[in-house]
Amino acid sequence: MYGFINQCVKSLVEEKFGTEAWIKIRDKAQVDDGYISHGCYDDDVTLRLVSAACEVAGLSTDAVLEAFGAHFFTFCQISGYDEMLRALGGSLKAFLENLDSLHSYLSMSYKEMEAPSFRCERGENNALVLHYYSHRKGLHPIVVGIVKAVAKEFFDSEVRMKVLSQTHEEERNGKKEHVEFAIFQRKARRAEPGPPKFVAQTKKHSEMHLNKEDVDQVMKNIEANKDGGSQNGSPSRKGWTAIRSLVALAGLHGNEFTPAYPEKLWMDQKTFCDYFPYHLVFDKDLRVLQAGVHIQRVLPRLRGFENNHMNEFFSMIHPQIDWNLNSIQKFINMQFVLETNRKMITPHWGDSKPMLQLRGQMIWMNSIEAMVYICSPRVVNLKELEERHLHLSDIPFHDVTRDLILFNHQRLAEIELGKQLEQKKEELRIAMKDLAKEKKKTDMLLHSMLPRQVAEQLREGKKVEAGEYDMVTLLFSDIVSFTNICSKCRPIDIVNMLNALYTRFDRLTSVHDVYKVETIGDAYMVVGGLPLPIKTHAARIANMALGMMITSKEVSSPITKEPIGIRVGIHSGPVLAGVVGDKMPRYCLFGDTVNTASRMESHGLPGKIHMSESVCKCLPKRGFHYTSRGEIIVKGKGSMTTYFLEGNENATIDEILGRGQTSDTESSSSRGSTPEKADKAKDSPTTPIKKELSNTDQDKVVPMVYPDDIKSPDKSRLRPGGNVYSTVERSASKGSLRSNAGGNGHPGGISSIREQTEPGETATTSNGIEDSPSPAVYSQHRESKACAII
């Protein structure tokens, strides 16, 4: 089928059900979205669309096809075929009988079109019997929709259609579906005519109103003069004039007509054959009785009219029926297309040239029991005319084929230009779609190196200002005995081990929405609370650390084949963040907090999460379990009280790892009130977890829910320089770690900003970490948000 049909299907779905339904149907049918009107597509594409539409809409196939038929008629009107359709016939029967002629004309533009065929006859009970023939099975409900729409729009009628029979007839070119419909037509209730919907209706409405005005004027004249008669009761001259005007008007607009015929035909045989050079007359046995001069020139054997039969010289192209009088009379109201047989054609024609096709009408002459075929060459442009050794002079002046060839030659050039433009448009659409995919890939790569907001500002050529964050939480981790591992195995083994480990860590950054700063060797650095400041930065990093401990046990050492061990250090405090460099710019963190967090990692123990006292103050008072390590001497910091993070009773392992939960039973069992539950997110260094992630688990990330999740940043908090908050002067930093990788977020720093509070909280500044919500508030959060971590 042509793309015009698929475009109509798309238009129907979008009009009746919306664009989302079309996208769903398109995806379900597994077809493309772009269709070219004059492009040919496999019938299976359209049938898959119809099948998917039935499933999505919950309708039967017949209902969808009938709706398509009604919409197809309207779609053709909108597409510029309205005037052509209105000109087909003055009644429903004439309209249907001339559809084949319309298809024949359209076949000049749509050369691969396999159109159905229609034939009408009068049946019982004043019913119109419509015969529908098609190569395609099961599409006859479309005819019902089309006929009902045509009757309503063109003839102000309502029709009821009934299927009388449905058979498959064996024809010369294979089986064809033959469906007989009984059509019962009745006039619809006339409503007040509204404004014309299409251009062709404008003149029709104007003529109707003019005729009504003429009749009204005559009636007014009669009323004005009905009492103006003479004294003896005879009507006056003016009255008779008005009556004669009315009679003349009725005759002018009446439909009654009786033709007059001469006693004999005033034309001799030679003149008829010369000026109607394309005609044939044959009897009921198909014996040729007469032929036009140009047909005789192409088929020399027709000059002798003895024992020459039509089926010897011509093949029936349309309608696809056998050569016999009964079949021809059955389709007498259709256009017939005949093609010359090559073995009968003149020798100088050539073997490579296409055969001559004739198109015309069959007329049965009952008085002489013969059939006349009045026809013309079936050519659509000058090239086809030349290929058949014809010239415009070979076509008589009275034959409109001359004008049609010239007109269609220009029209086909315009159609070809339109087709090329449509193809370019489709190519451009596909190119734009591919460009969007590539842009998404480059954006993902760019955002993995720099925060999203930083990347957008650099892309726009803006300067990204550095900003100070009053309170963030940093995490460092390294691999235990990494130096020994490197010295005893191949470099490729180290790369594979680090890739397996860091891939799992990267996944956790998406689960807890924290920012990966960089990796240097076995060191992995993450920060919570920037680029967009959030209050739960410590909780996010703590859960990230618990997840890192769990997932690290899934990676084996290339030497011992045992799970590797890691150390994790966490510290909370202020930092300065900004972009450094113009070529390969990097998002860097500066400040003593960076140095202290690194010390927490280096002074930690294998398999432990070592954190400072400031982290404990930022963590919620309920949920997280940690034990005091006491005071230790930290290089460059002196004596510090530190802690080991043990676990989080408010979250399951699946929640922390972003795997979701498999069942309600597991969810309830993993939320016990005691920290001794085995399935709590509690670090157990002595009990390695052997459960491996499946491919589905690894690909699907279920973000953990936090009370202050930022779905869409407040644009009012952005300043022209690009920072989330206003910047302050840089403070001297005692330690720094440069970043060469990024994540997703926004650069900037915090000045003294009062944050929004949750219900039950007291307003605090961002560095007022001692003021925490009450336990009752945390309980409310846990009840209202699944998997919430406080």
N, C-alpha and C positions, 0 to 999 in steps of 0.2 A: 504494500500500500504506500501511497505517497505521504510525505510529511504533513500535508494539509490535514489529513485525517487525524494524525496523532496530535497536531496542534489543537484540533477541535476537541479531542478527548481531554487535553489539558485545560482548555477553556471551560469545558463543562464542569470538571471537578473543582476548579478554582471558584467558579461562580456559585455552584451549589453547596460546596462543602468547605471552601477556603484553601489558602495556599498550603497550610500545614498538612491538610489531607492529601494534597497532590504530592508533596514531598514524601509522605508515608507510602502512598501508592507507587510512586516512582521507585523508591528504594525496595519495596516489596517485590515489584516486577523485575528489578535489577536491569533497568534500562536507563539510557542517558536522557538528559532534559532538553537538549537542543535539537530541534527538528527543522529542516529546510523544506519549504512548501513544495518545491518541485523535485525534492530528493526522494528516491525510492528506498523503502525499508521493508524488511521481511514482515509478512503477515503475523508471524509469531510475536513480534514486538507489540502490535496493537492488541492481540488476543491476551497477552500477559497483562497489559494495562487494564483491560476489561475485567479479567479474572481478579486482579488485585483490587480493583474498585468495588467489585461485588463483596469481597471479604471485608474491606475497610468499612463500606457503607452498610453492610448487613442486608443487602438486597439480592434478589434473584437475578440471573443473567438476563432473562427476558425484560425485566423492569429497567435494568441499566441500559440495555440496547435500545429500548423504546425511548428512554429519556435522551439517549445520544442522538437518535433520529430526529426528535423535535429540536434539539439544540443544534444539530448539523444544519438544518434548514435556516435557522436564525444566523448561524455562523457564516453561511454562504451569503446571506443578505448583507451582513456587516462587512464581508470581505469584498463587496463590489458587484455581486451577481444578482442584486435585487431586481433591477430593470429587466435583465435577461430572463429571470424566472417569471416575472409578471407577463412577459410577452409570449410565453409558451402556449397559452390557450385561454379561452374565455370561459371554460367550464372545467370541473375537476377531471372529467373523462378526457377532454382535449389536452389538459396539462400532462396527465400521465402518459397519454399516447405519444406525446412529443418529447418525452424525456430521453428517448434513445437518440433523437436528433441532436439534443443538447450534448449528450455524451460523445456523439460523433464529432461535434465541433470542438469539445474540450480535448478530445484525443489528439488534436493538432498540437496542443501545448503539453499535454500529459501523455506522451507516446506510449508509455508502459502501462497505461490504465486498463484494467480489466473490469469494465463497468457491468453492472447487471442490466437485464433487459426487461421491458414491461410491455404487456399487451392487455387491452381492455375489450370487454364485450358485455352486452346486456344479459342479465340473468333473470331469475324468477323474482316475483314480488318487488319489481322495480329496483332490484339490486344491481349494482355495478360489479361485475366480476373482473378482478385484476389478477393477471397471470404474472408471476415474478420468477425470473430465471437468473441463476447466479452460479458461478464456479465455487463459491464459498458456502460451506454448510453452516446452518444455525444462525444466520444473520438476519433472517426475515423480520424479527421484531423491530429492526431499524425502519423498515418500510411503514410499519404501523405509526411510529412516531412522526415520520415525515409527512405521511398523508394527512394525519390529524392536524398537524401544524399548517400545512398548505391550505386545507379546507377552511380553517379558522381565519387565517391571515388574508387569503386572496378572495375567498368566496363566501365569507360570513356564514359558514356552515359548520355543523357538528356532524361527525361521522362515527359510526360504530362498525368495527371491522371484525370479521369472523373468518378463521382459517377453515376452508372447505376441504382441502387435501394438501398433503405434503409428500412428494415423491421425488425419486432421483431417476432422471431419464438419461438413457444412453445416447449421447450425441457423437458426432464425428470426432470431436476433440476431447472426449472423455465424459464423465458423468457431470450432470448439472442439476442443482436443486431446483425443483419446480414447486412453487407454492401458489395455491389458488386462494384468493381472499374474496369474501363477499363484503361489499361496502354499502352501507345504508346511510344515505345522506339526508339531512334535513336542515332547514334554515335555522340559524341561531337567532336568539332574541337580539334585535338591533338595539345597540346602545348608542347614545349620542356620540357621533364621531369626534375623536380628539384630534390633536395636532398630528400631522403626518410623521411616521417614524422614519421613513426613508424618502429619498429624493423622488422616486418614481410615483409616490402617492400624491405629491403636491398637485400635479396637473389633473389627476383623477378627482381630487377633492374640488378643485377649482371648477371643472366642468360640471360636476354635480350641483354645485351651488348656482352656477349660471343657468342651468336648465331649470332649476327650481324657481329662480327669479323670473325667467321667461314665462313659465306657466302661471305663476302668481300674478304677473302683470296682465296677462290675457284674462284671467278670472276677474280681476278688478275691473277691467274694461267692460266685461259682460255684466257685472253687478251694477256698474254705473249707468249702463244703457238699457237695462232690461225693462225699465218703465218708460222708455223714450219712443215707443212704437206709435204708429198712426192711429187715428181715431177708430178705424174699423178693426183694430186689434192686431194687425200685422206688424211684425217687427220693423224697426227703422233700419235705414241703410247702415248706420253705425253698428247696430246689433248684429246684422248679418256679416259685416266686416270682421267683427270680433270672433264670431263663430267660425268663419272661414280661416281666420288666423290660428285658432285653436286646432282645427282639423289639419291645417298645413304643418303646424308644429308637431302634431302627433305623427304625421307621415314622415316628417323629417327625422324624428327620433325613434320611429318604429323599427321593428326587426323583420317584418314580413317582406318577402321578396320572391317574385316569380320570374325566373329567367325565360328568355325566348331563344329558340334554336332554329337555325336555317333548315330548309327542306333537304339540302344536300351540302356536303363539305366543299367549300369554295377554295380548294387547294389541290393541286395535282401532286402525284407521287414524287416526282423529281424535286420539286421545290421543297416539299416536306423533308425529304432525305438530305437535301443540301443545307437547309437552314436549321435543321435539327440533326446535326451530324452524329450525335451520341444518343441513339435510341435503338431499342430492339423490340420486335414483336414475335411472340411464339405462341403455339397452341397448347392444348391441354396435354399433348404428348411431348412437350418441350422441343418440338421441331421449330427451327427458326423460319419465320415467314418474311421478316423485313429487318433491315439494319441500316443505320446511318452511315454516311460516306466515310467518316473518319474511323469508325469501327471497322469498316471493310478494308481500309488502308492498312490498319494494324493486323487484321486477321484476314488475309487474302481469300481463304477458303469460304468465307461467308458471302462472297460474291455470287456463288451458286447456292440457291436456297433449297436444294433438294437433299433430303436425308442428313441435314446438319442439325444437331441437337445442342441445346444450351450447355448441358453438363460436359460435352466434349471440348468446348471452347473456354468455359469459365468455371472457376471454383467459387463456392459461396463462402465469403468471409464473414459477413454479418447479415442477418442472424445466423448462428451456427446450426443450420438445419440441413436436411438432405434435399436433393433436387427432386421434388415432386410437387404437383399442383396443390395438393391438400396442405402441405406444410407452408407453401408460399401464401395461400389464402388465409391460413391461420395467423400469419404475421403481416397481413396486407397493409396494416397501418404503420408499419415500421419502415425505416430507411434500410435499403438493401445495398450492400457493398459486394461487388463481384471483382474477381481478379482473373486476368487472362492466363491460360495455360501456356507454358513456354513452348511446348512442341507444336502449338498451332500458330504461334506468332510469326510475323514476317522474318525472313532469314537475316536481314541486315540489322536487326534489333541488337544482337550480341548476347553472349551467354552470361556476361557479368552484370548486365543492366537489370535493374528491378523491373518487375512486371507492371503493366498498366492496370490500375484499379479504377473502377467506375462506381459512382455513388449516385443513387437516385431512388425513384419511387416506382412500385409495381401497381398497375391499374388493370383490373379485370373488365374486359368488354364483353358483357353477357350476350349481346346481340350477335356477335360473330364468334363467340367462344374462344377468345384469344386474350393474351396478356401483353400489355405494352409496358416497357421499361424505359422511362424517360430519365436520362442520367447525364452526368458530367464527369470529367476526369477528377480523380481524387488526389489532388496535389495541394500542398500547403505553402510552398514557397517556390521561388524561381529556380533553386537548385534542383528540386525534385522535378520541376517542369523540364529542365534541360536533360536530366538523366533519362527521361522517358521519350526523348526525341520530339518534344512538343514545343510549340511557341504560343504566345498569347494570341496570335492570329488564327490558331487552330480552334480557338474557343469563340463561339458566336457572341455578338455584341449583347444579345438579350440575356446571356448566361452570366449570372452574378459571380461565377467562379473567377472571371477575369479580375474583377475588383477585389475579390477575396484573396487571391494569390498575392496581389500587390500589398494589400492591407496587412495580411498575415505575415508577409516577409518582414515588414517593419515591426510588427507586433512581436514576432518571435525574437527579433534582435533585442527589443526592450525586455522581453521575458528573460533572455539569456543574461542581459546586464543585471536585471533584478536578482536572478539566481546567483550570479557571481557576488553581488553585494551581500546577499544573504549568507553565502558561504564564508565570505570574509568576516561578516559579523559573528558567525558561529566560531570561526577560527580565532577571532579576537576574544570571544567569551572564554574559549578553552585556554587561550594564552593568559588571560587575566586570572583564570582559576589556577593555572599552574604557577603563575607569578605569585599569587597569594600563598600557595603552599610553600614555595621557595622562600618567600619573605618570612613566613612563620618559622621555617627552619633557621634562617639567619638570625631572626629575633631570639629564638631559643638559645642559639649559640652565643649571641651577644649578651643575653640576660644571664647566661651561666658564667660570664666573665665580669659583668658589672650589674649592679641593681637596676631594675627596670626603669625607675625614674631617672637615675643617673644617665643611663644609656639614651633615653629619649631626649634629655637636655643636651647631651653631647651631640646627638644627631641633628638637633636644631641649631647647633652652633652656639649654644648658651654656655656661659661660664658656671661651673658647679662650685659653689662656695662650701668651705669646710664648716662643720658645726660640732658643737660639744653636746654630748649626751650625759645627763646628770647621773643616770643609773642604768647600767646594763649588766648582763651576766655573760662571762666568757668561759669557754670550755676548751681545754687542751687534752689530747690523748696521744699516747705513743705505744709501741709494741714492745713487750718485755723481751729482752735478749735479741733485739733486732740486729745489732752488730754481729753477734755470733751466727745468726741465721744467714746474713749476707756473706759471711766469710766461708760458709760451707755448702752453698748451693749456687746454681747458675743464675745469671741476671734475669733470664726469662721467668724463672720460678718466682723470683722476688716480685716481678711485675705482675704476674698472675695472682699472687697472694694479695698484694696491695689492691689490685683492681677488684678482686672478690670482696675484700673488706670494705673499701671505700664506696663501692656500689651500694652496699647495704647501709652504710652511714648516710650516703646521699639521700637514700629513700627516707630515712628517718627525719632528715631536715624538712622534707615535704609534709611528713605526718604532723610535726610539731611547729611548722612555720617559723623556723629559725634560719639564720643567715650563715651559710658556709663561707668563711673568710678565705682559707687556703689550706693546702697540704704541702708540707716540705718533708720529703722522705717518709718516715713513719709517723710524723706529727700531723695531727688533724685538728683544725681550729674552727670553732663555731661560736657565734654570739647570738644572744637573744635580747630583744629590746631595741634593735636598730635594723634597718634604716627607719622603720616606723616605730616610735616608742610605744610600748605596751606595758601594762602593770604585771602581767604574769610571766615576765622574762625569765625569772629564776625557776618557776615551776616547769616551764617548757624545756629549759636546759637540763633540769634534773631528770625529767622524763626521757629526754634525749640520751642522757648518760646511762640510765637504766637500760634503754633499748640497745645502746652500743655494747654494753656488757653481755647482753643476751645474744645478739647477732654475731659478736666476735667469736663465740663458741662454735659457730657454723663454719668457720674458716680454719683449715688445718695448716700446720707448719709444714713446709716442704721437706724438712729434715726428719722430724719425729713423727709426722703424720697425726699428731695430736692437736686439739684445738689450741689456737694461739692465745696468749694472755695479753691484756692491755692494762695500762694505767690511765686514770682520768683525773684531771684536776679542774676545779670550778672556783671562780671568784667573781664577786659583784662589785661594781664601782663605776666611776665616771670615765669616759673616754672621749677622744677627739677623732672624728672621722672625716675623710675627704678624699678627693681624687688627686692623684699625683701623676704628673707627666702628661705630655700631649700625644706622643707616639706610644701605642699600646698602654693607654692610661689604666691605672690600677686604683682600686678602692682600698684605702689603708686605714688602720686603727692605730692611734697613738695614745700613750698615757701609762701611768704607773699600774693601772689595772691590768694591762696586758702582761706586764712583767710579773705581777703577783700571781695571775692565773697560771702562767708558765711554771712558777715556783711550786704551786700546788700540785701540778702534775709531776714535776721532777722529784718532789719530796714525798710523793705518794707511794703506795704499796701495790704490787701486782694483784690484779683482780679486784681492786678497791676503787671507789669513787671518793676522792679526797676533796673536801671543800672548806672554804674559810667561814669565819663567823658571820661575815656580811651576807653570805648566801643564805645562812639559816634565818637571818632576820628578814630576808626578802621572801622566803618560802612561806606558804600558808601554815597556820598553827596546827592544822589537822590534816592527816593523810600521809605525809611523808615521814618516814622513820629514819633517824640517823643517830649514831652514837658518837660520843665525844672521844677524841684521840688525846685530848689534853694539850698542854703547851709544848710546842716544838720550836727549835731554832731554825728560822728560814733565812737563807742567804740573802743579804741585802735588806731584810725586813726585821730581823731580830726575832724576839719571842712572839709567837702567834698561837692562839687557841684554834684548833682545827677539828673537823668532824669527818666521819665516814657515813655516806648515804647508804642506807640499807634497802629501802623499798618504798612503795606507795600503795597503801591499802585501798585507795579510791579508784584504782585503775587495774584492769586485767592486762595480762601479757599481750593479748591480741590487740587491745586498744593502744597500748604503747608502741607496738610494732606496726600499727596501721593495717592490720589484717581484718578488722571487723570481728564479728562474733558469729559462730556457726549456728547457735540455737539459743532459745530462751533459757534452757536448763543450764547451759554453760555460763550464760550471763549471770544468772542468779547464784550459781555455785561459786563463781569467781569474784563475788562481791560480798564475801563474808565479813563479819565484823572483827575478826581476829587476824593479826598479821601472820599467824602460823599456817594459814591455808597454803597448800602447795602451789596453787595456780595464781597466787598473787604476783604482782610485778615486783618481786623481791629478788635482789641479786644473791645468787648462791654459787660462789666460785668453786666450791668443792663438788658440785653436781653438774657436770656438763650437760647441756641440752642438745640432744642429737637430732631433734626434729628439723628437717630440711624444708625450705620454702619451695613450693611448687611454682611453675612458671606463672600460673594464674595469680597466686598470692604475691609474687614479686612484681607483677605488672600492675596490679590493682592496689592503689594507695587509698586508704580510708583516713582522712585527716582527723586528728583528735580535736575534740571540742573544748574550747576554753571560754571563760566568761567574757573576755575582751577581744574575741576574734574580730578582726577588722575586715569586713567584706568590701566596703568601698570607702576609701579615705575621704575625710572631710576636706573638700577643695578650699574652704575658707582658711584652712590652717597652712596652706601653701603660700609662700611669699615669692615675689618676682624672681629672686635669685635662685629659687628651686628648692630650698630647704623646707622641711616640714615645719620647723620652728625657727624663730629668729636666732641668728648666730651671736656668739660672744667671742671675746678675745681668746686666742689660744693660750693654754697654760703649758708651762714647761713639762715635758714628759721625761720620765726616768727610763722608760723602756718602750719599745715599739716592735711591731711585727708587720712587715709589708705584705699586702695582699696581691696575688696574681690571679685569683679566681673569684667568682661572684656567685650570687644567687638571685634572689628576687626581693626587692624592697625599695626603699627610698633613702637617699643620703640626707644627712643633716644633723643638727644637734638640738639640745633642749636648753632653753633658759628657764627661768622660774615660771612654770605653767601649772595652773591648777587643773587637775584632770576631773573628768566626770566620774561620779560615784555610782555604785550599784545600790539598790534599795537596802537600807539598814547600815550603810557605811557613813563614815564621816569624811567630809572633804579634806583631802590632803594634797600637798604638793607632790611632784613626782619623786622627790628625794625623801619624802616622809615615810620611810619604809616601816617604821615601828607601828604605824596605825594600820591594823589589819581588820577585816570584817569579822563580825562575831560568828561563832559556830552555827548559829541559827541561819545566818545568811548563806553559809556554805551549804547547809542542808537544802535550802531552797534551790540553789543552783543545781545540785545533784538531782533533785526531783524534776526540774524543768528541762534539763539538758542531758541527753543520753551521753555517756562516756565522758562527762565533764570532769576535768582535773582542776583542783583548786590549790 
